[in-house]
């Protein structure tokens, strides 16, 4: 065979082998997303990783990117490039997923090498928790040592009101974590929480405090706070409704005095004259202690005589 003809055959074989190598089976496999459920209100990190191989052989020098499509859209939000990690033989990218729409996201990973490309995809779920304290109890709202405080909040998961459990909410007044004393319920458009204000002044003293609520749901949490919205008062309040007590000078007399009495840590019906009451009368500039002979208190009417 002439030498030129042999050279031509070798060239043809080399070209055929090159074409065969370039047009081999390019494949993207083992696309992994972590986590697969993202709580978007946390601005979480998302890690995308995948393998790219040609005829089953891992390629360390391909071009790999990930197109991330939001729910119900064919336009990608972002298309980060993935870098090759020699230790795991995978292409990886970790970034902050600052997305807003809730629902199912699609991640399409594309590997390009020479003139070929291959694609594979996976999905992740985007959820969102939102919490708002409804300030409908006054500014500041009055609370009483030893008493109860009812709060309204709005906890939403993907814009839908959450049905709470006993452990859904944690409430702080100032730096004091309060006890949730009953099962939170749905109350109209909001959730209602009842908490107990401590009676012990070592835990909470009289003053104005910040309010903070933390909500936990499906493994995630969200927090809301308001400044200077709770005013803690003493547990016992009394308002004397009679304007004057008249007694003739120099003579002993007995008069009844009406008072509105509220005790936030018990029943005023248990009050007695000797244990719970002391009376003072002012004569000019001088206060005089007078004897309280009898007291009758009614918890229903919140009154004592």
C-alpha positions as CSV (number, residue, x, y, z in Angstrom):
1,X,0.0,0.0,0.0
2,X,1.4,3.4,-1.0
3,X,2.7,5.5,1.9
4,X,0.3,8.4,1.1
5,X,-2.7,6.0,1.3
6,X,-1.6,4.7,4.7
7,X,-1.3,8.3,6.0
8,X,-4.8,9.1,4.7
9,X,-6.3,6.1,6.5
10,X,-4.6,7.1,9.7
11,X,-5.9,10.6,9.4
12,X,-9.4,9.4,8.8
13,X,-9.2,7.0,11.8
14,X,-8.0,9.9,14.0
15,X,-10.9,12.1,12.9
16,X,-13.4,9.4,13.5
17,X,-12.1,8.7,17.0
18,X,-12.1,12.4,17.8
19,X,-15.8,12.8,16.6
20,X,-16.7,9.6,18.6
21,X,-15.1,11.0,21.8
22,X,-16.7,14.4,21.4
23,X,-20.1,13.0,20.8
24,X,-20.1,10.5,23.7
25,X,-22.9,10.2,26.3
26,X,-22.8,13.4,28.4
27,X,-24.9,13.1,31.6
28,X,-25.9,15.1,34.6
29,X,-26.7,12.9,37.6
30,X,-27.3,12.9,41.3
31,X,-28.6,16.4,41.5
32,X,-28.9,17.2,45.3
33,X,-30.5,20.2,47.0
34,X,-30.0,20.9,50.6
35,X,-32.3,21.7,52.3
36,X,-35.3,20.6,50.2
37,X,-37.7,22.7,52.3
38,X,-36.6,26.4,52.6
39,X,-38.2,28.8,55.1
40,X,-37.9,31.9,53.1
41,X,-38.4,34.4,56.0
42,X,-35.0,33.2,57.3
43,X,-33.1,34.0,54.1
44,X,-31.6,30.5,54.2
45,X,-28.6,29.1,52.4
46,X,-29.2,26.7,49.6
47,X,-26.6,24.1,48.4
48,X,-26.9,22.7,44.9
49,X,-24.6,19.8,43.8
50,X,-24.5,17.4,40.9
51,X,-22.2,15.1,38.9
52,X,-21.3,15.6,35.3
53,X,-19.9,12.6,33.4
54,X,-18.9,11.7,29.8
55,X,-19.5,8.0,29.0
56,X,-19.6,7.3,32.8
57,X,-16.3,9.2,33.5
58,X,-16.5,12.2,35.8
59,X,-15.5,15.4,34.1
60,X,-13.5,17.9,36.2
61,X,-13.4,20.7,33.7
62,X,-17.0,21.0,32.4
63,X,-19.1,24.2,32.6
64,X,-22.0,23.6,35.0
65,X,-24.8,26.1,36.0
66,X,-28.1,25.9,37.8
67,X,-31.2,27.7,36.5
68,X,-33.6,28.3,39.4
69,X,-37.3,28.8,38.4
70,X,-39.8,30.2,40.8
71,X,-43.3,28.6,41.2
72,X,-45.4,28.8,38.0
73,X,-42.7,30.5,35.9
74,X,-40.5,29.6,33.0
75,X,-38.1,32.5,33.6
76,X,-35.2,31.7,35.9
77,X,-34.7,34.0,39.0
78,X,-30.9,33.3,39.0
79,X,-28.4,31.0,37.3
80,X,-25.4,30.5,39.5
81,X,-22.3,28.6,38.2
82,X,-21.3,25.5,40.1
83,X,-17.6,24.8,40.9
84,X,-15.9,21.4,40.8
85,X,-15.0,19.9,44.1
86,X,-12.2,17.3,43.7
87,X,-12.8,15.6,47.0
88,X,-16.4,14.7,46.2
89,X,-16.1,14.7,42.4
90,X,-19.2,16.9,42.3
91,X,-20.0,20.4,41.1
92,X,-21.3,22.6,44.0
93,X,-22.6,26.0,44.9
94,X,-23.9,27.4,48.2
95,X,-25.6,30.7,48.3
96,X,-28.3,32.7,50.2
97,X,-31.7,32.0,48.8
98,X,-33.3,35.4,49.1
99,X,-36.6,34.4,47.4
100,X,-40.1,35.7,48.2
101,X,-42.7,33.5,46.4
102,X,-44.0,30.4,48.2
103,X,-44.5,27.1,46.4
104,X,-42.4,24.6,44.4
105,X,-39.2,25.8,42.8
106,X,-37.4,23.9,40.0
107,X,-33.7,23.7,39.7
108,X,-32.3,22.7,36.3
109,X,-28.6,21.8,36.3
110,X,-26.9,22.0,32.9
111,X,-23.5,20.6,32.1
112,X,-21.7,21.8,29.0
113,X,-18.6,20.1,27.6
114,X,-17.1,20.8,24.1
115,X,-20.1,21.0,21.8
116,X,-22.4,18.9,24.0
117,X,-24.7,19.6,26.9
118,X,-26.9,17.6,29.3
119,X,-29.6,18.7,31.9
120,X,-31.2,17.2,35.0
121,X,-33.6,18.8,37.5
122,X,-34.9,18.7,41.0
123,X,-37.4,20.6,43.1
124,X,-37.5,22.3,46.5
125,X,-40.3,23.8,48.5
126,X,-40.4,27.5,49.6
127,X,-42.4,28.2,52.7
128,X,-42.8,31.3,54.8
129,X,-43.9,32.1,58.3
130,X,-45.1,35.6,59.2
131,X,-45.9,36.8,62.8
132,X,-47.5,40.1,63.8
133,X,-48.6,41.2,67.3
134,X,-52.0,42.9,67.2
135,X,-51.8,46.0,69.4
136,X,-55.5,46.1,70.3
137,X,-55.2,46.2,74.1
138,X,-54.0,49.7,74.7
139,X,-50.7,51.6,74.5
140,X,-49.5,50.7,76.9
141,X,-51.8,47.9,77.9
142,X,-52.5,47.4,81.7
143,X,-51.4,44.1,83.2
144,X,-51.5,43.2,86.9
145,X,-49.1,41.2,88.9
146,X,-50.6,37.8,89.5
147,X,-53.2,38.4,86.8
148,X,-53.9,37.2,83.2
149,X,-53.1,39.0,80.0
150,X,-54.8,38.2,76.7
151,X,-53.0,38.9,73.4
152,X,-53.9,38.7,69.8
153,X,-51.3,37.8,67.2
154,X,-51.4,36.9,63.5
155,X,-49.3,33.8,62.6
156,X,-49.4,32.9,58.9
157,X,-47.9,30.1,57.0
158,X,-47.9,30.9,53.3
159,X,-50.5,33.6,53.9
160,X,-52.9,31.1,55.7
161,X,-53.8,31.4,59.4
162,X,-52.1,28.7,61.5
163,X,-54.1,26.6,63.9
164,X,-51.9,26.8,67.1
165,X,-51.1,24.2,69.7
166,X,-50.1,24.6,73.3
167,X,-46.4,24.9,72.3
168,X,-46.8,27.2,69.3
169,X,-46.1,30.5,71.2
170,X,-43.6,31.8,73.7
171,X,-44.2,35.2,75.2
172,X,-41.8,37.6,77.0
173,X,-42.6,40.7,78.9
174,X,-39.3,42.5,79.3
175,X,-36.8,39.7,80.0
176,X,-39.3,37.5,81.8
177,X,-40.7,34.5,79.9
178,X,-44.4,34.1,80.8
179,X,-46.5,30.9,81.1
180,X,-49.1,30.3,78.4
181,X,-52.0,29.2,80.7
182,X,-54.5,27.9,78.1
183,X,-54.5,26.4,74.7
184,X,-54.2,29.3,72.1
185,X,-57.2,29.5,69.9
186,X,-58.3,31.0,66.6
187,X,-60.3,34.2,67.4
188,X,-61.7,35.7,64.3
189,X,-58.8,36.7,62.0
190,X,-56.2,36.2,64.7
191,X,-54.8,33.7,67.3
192,X,-55.5,34.5,71.0
193,X,-53.0,33.8,73.7
194,X,-53.5,33.9,77.4
195,X,-50.5,34.3,79.7
196,X,-49.9,34.7,83.4
197,X,-48.2,37.8,84.9
198,X,-46.0,36.7,87.8
199,X,-47.0,37.8,91.2
200,X,-43.5,37.7,92.6
201,X,-41.9,41.2,92.3
202,X,-38.5,39.4,91.9
203,X,-39.7,38.3,88.5
204,X,-41.6,41.4,87.3
205,X,-42.0,44.7,89.2
206,X,-44.3,47.6,88.5
207,X,-43.3,49.3,85.2
208,X,-43.6,49.6,81.4
209,X,-42.1,46.7,79.4
210,X,-41.4,45.5,75.9
211,X,-43.5,42.6,74.5
212,X,-42.0,39.8,72.4
213,X,-43.7,36.8,70.9
214,X,-41.9,33.8,69.3
215,X,-43.9,31.3,67.2
216,X,-42.7,27.8,66.3
217,X,-44.3,25.8,63.5
218,X,-43.2,22.8,61.4
219,X,-39.6,23.0,62.6
220,X,-39.2,26.8,61.9
221,X,-39.8,29.8,64.0
222,X,-40.5,33.5,63.7
223,X,-40.5,36.4,66.1
224,X,-42.3,39.7,66.6
225,X,-41.8,42.5,69.2
226,X,-43.2,45.8,70.3
227,X,-41.5,48.4,72.5
228,X,-43.0,49.8,75.7
229,X,-46.5,48.3,75.3
230,X,-47.2,46.5,78.6
231,X,-47.6,48.4,81.9
232,X,-47.4,46.0,84.9
233,X,-49.4,47.2,87.9
234,X,-49.7,46.0,91.5
235,X,-52.1,43.0,92.0
236,X,-54.6,44.8,94.1
237,X,-56.5,47.9,93.1
238,X,-59.1,49.8,95.1
239,X,-61.2,52.9,94.3
240,X,-63.3,54.4,97.1
241,X,-66.6,55.4,95.5
242,X,-67.9,57.4,98.5
243,X,-66.7,61.0,98.4
244,X,-67.0,61.9,102.1
245,X,-67.5,60.2,105.5
246,X,-69.3,62.5,107.9
247,X,-69.1,62.0,111.7
248,X,-70.1,64.5,114.5
249,X,-67.1,66.0,116.2
250,X,-66.3,64.5,119.6
251,X,-68.7,61.5,119.1
252,X,-68.1,58.0,118.1
253,X,-69.8,57.0,114.9
254,X,-70.0,54.1,112.5
255,X,-70.2,54.7,108.7
256,X,-70.2,52.4,105.7
257,X,-67.7,53.0,102.9
258,X,-68.1,51.6,99.4
259,X,-65.1,50.7,97.4
260,X,-64.4,49.0,94.1
261,X,-61.8,46.4,94.7
262,X,-60.0,44.2,92.1
263,X,-57.6,41.5,93.1
264,X,-55.9,39.9,90.2
265,X,-54.5,36.9,92.0
266,X,-57.4,35.6,93.9
267,X,-61.0,36.1,95.2
268,X,-61.9,39.3,97.1
269,X,-64.7,37.3,98.7
270,X,-62.1,35.8,100.9
271,X,-61.0,39.1,102.3
272,X,-61.6,39.9,106.0
273,X,-61.6,43.1,108.0
274,X,-58.7,42.2,110.3
275,X,-56.4,40.7,107.7
276,X,-56.9,42.7,104.6
277,X,-58.0,46.2,105.5
278,X,-56.8,49.3,107.3
279,X,-58.5,52.6,107.2
280,X,-57.1,56.1,107.6
281,X,-59.0,59.4,107.9
282,X,-57.4,62.8,107.4
283,X,-58.3,65.5,109.9
284,X,-56.8,68.6,108.5
285,X,-53.2,67.7,107.9
286,X,-53.1,64.7,110.2
287,X,-53.9,61.1,109.3
288,X,-55.8,59.1,111.9
289,X,-56.2,55.3,112.0
290,X,-59.8,54.2,112.4
291,X,-61.1,50.7,113.3
292,X,-62.6,48.6,110.5
293,X,-65.3,46.5,112.2
294,X,-66.6,44.5,109.3
295,X,-66.1,44.0,105.5
296,X,-68.3,42.3,103.0
297,X,-66.7,41.8,99.5
298,X,-68.4,40.4,96.4
299,X,-66.1,39.1,93.6
300,X,-68.9,39.3,91.0
301,X,-69.5,43.0,91.5
302,X,-65.9,43.7,92.5
303,X,-67.1,45.7,95.4
304,X,-66.5,45.8,99.2
305,X,-68.6,47.5,101.9
